């Protein structure tokens, strides 16, 4: 967050990089990672709202020089369907792919440059409204704070 809302405490938890979701048979799926530049001839599919559009739009224009407009979807399963069907390559945060177990799809880090979104906990300073909320916030800060994620 560049400017957190007034009256909220911000605890940075971790950085979540953008990744590429590809059909297993795609040529770019054979490497351990994918650079932006080889994407110039591919169509992308990404979420219609949220931080991915804000991060990916300028990056794809600058580093891959992708000319076509990306497909925009609202749900992960729709994005995966577009990739499975060969319509586009999926661009999304790594966090969204944690439980992807589809033998037809692979996830590759997107590099040169690595683009990440910051994940943070926002809360009002002072005691929380419930003990459960306070315990949850303490758990998040302890387990996901910078330096604790691999």
Secondary structure, 3 states (H helix, E strand, C coil): CCCCCCCEEEEEEEEEEEEEEEECCCHHHHCCEEECHHHHHCCEEEECCCHHHHHHHHHHHHHHCCCCCCEEECCHHHHHHHHHCCCCEEEEEHHHHCCCCCCCEEEEEEECCCCEEEEEEEEECCCCCCHHHHHHHHHHHHHHCCCCCC
